[in-house]
Amino acid sequence: MITLRAFTRSALKGLLPGSVLVFAASVGGTAYAQEAGLWRDHMSVLFDHQRTVLSETDGGLHSPQAASAGPLTAVTWVERDNTGRERIRASVLHDSQTIEGRSIFLSGTVDQEQGGDGAHPAVAVAPGGGEVLVTWVETAGEENRLWVSRNGASGELVYTSPGLLELPGAAFDGEGTPYITWTEILGARSFVHIAVPDEDELWNASPLSVTERPYDVLPQIFGNEVGAEVYWFSIEGSDFVSRLAFAGQTGVIETTTRELADIPANRLPTLYRVTDRQLLGAYWLEQYEGGELYLDLDPRTVEGSEPAVLGNLDHNPEQANVSPDNFASKIWVEDAPGEDGKNILVEIPWGALIEFPAGESVREPVVSVSGGWVHIAWIERDGDTLRLEYARLR
């Protein structure tokens, strides 16, 4: 069964008045109707979706991430095994293969053997789908390590620190060279690093931030045709400023300051990039008397610098996220109006708005777009069982 719903465009994005029609996904084949153009001016055709479960456990399950390019999509997550140890797992799916139940192209544990817990997974897929890179942090007592795995192979050690290692990110340039960035916290200071393989395929780490800065946080990495760009924030007193570094296969090329206007200094945003125009967008969480809302500063849809609310406030939007690839697709969760359960909402770059039904316990949705497919993953709870669910739509 396909359900037709109507929303006002101003309620969804704070844009021009008008109406948006969205077909909700059914359990069968037809998933949704999409519109073309960021302004959602007309309807398009119906599409199909396929769905499977990537992981099911009575232990812990959290921190999913997704990326795609060419025919490949990779999903990584943290899963607690029966010994209480948290491991990094990943699955790679191929667009040309039908997914049925647990039948996927490749699946396996890609964590290290040294005995610590895995945390903060990130994933990237090379242009054309030539390589999948998963990076994560191993937390192991007095020493923490940063690891990568290429195409499910054994982990390669990138960096070791007596301090905390947090929020790694991964990207590929146009030639398929991988790049990794992360934050290191030592005492009261934080530093941002980047690493790239040298001619011998050994990871060469370089610092991006300058030591006199008191607190550097939230690095975001984006690949370009010849290298990578890393953006992060330096907190200086009660304010923050944004920084930018360019890196290539030989290491760091340039660092500079890049200001982002009209973002509150007490609300550190998550950045995303609009690749075709090399513009940065950002979203962040705001508190107000009635609760919380996500504000979105998208250079494609917001005239001037006024942020817009992400989602429909009448349906309690929550858990916003933006794809780590260069399409800047957005995903969030809303209450299903008049029904039990939630809906996963996805806005893809060309303006489609997807409404996908999920259970009441849905959390941590992620999205990636490649080759005409929209890939989403999320966690749901059924009693004591946690499931990592995946669906692809087109």
Secondary structure, DSSP 4 states (H G I P E B T S, - for coil): --EEEEEEHHHHHS-SS-EEEEEEPPSSSEEEEEEETTTT-EEEEEEEEEEEEEEEESS-EEEEEEEEETTEEEEEEEEE-TTS-EEEEEEEEETTS--BTTB-SEEEE---SSS-EEEEEEEEE-GGG--EEEEEEEEETTEEEEEEEETTPPPEEEEEESSEEEEEEEEE-TT--EEEEEEEEETTEEEEEEEEE-TTS-EEEEE-S-TTSS-EEEEEEEE-SSSEEEEEEEEETTEEEEEEEEEETTEEEEEEE---TT--TTSPPEEEEEGGGTEEEEEEEEEETTEEEEEEE-TTT-STT--EE-S-GGG--EEEEE-SSTT--EEEEEE-TTSSSEEEEEE-TTS-EEEEEE-TT-EEEEEEEETTEEEEEEEEEETTEEEEEEEEE-
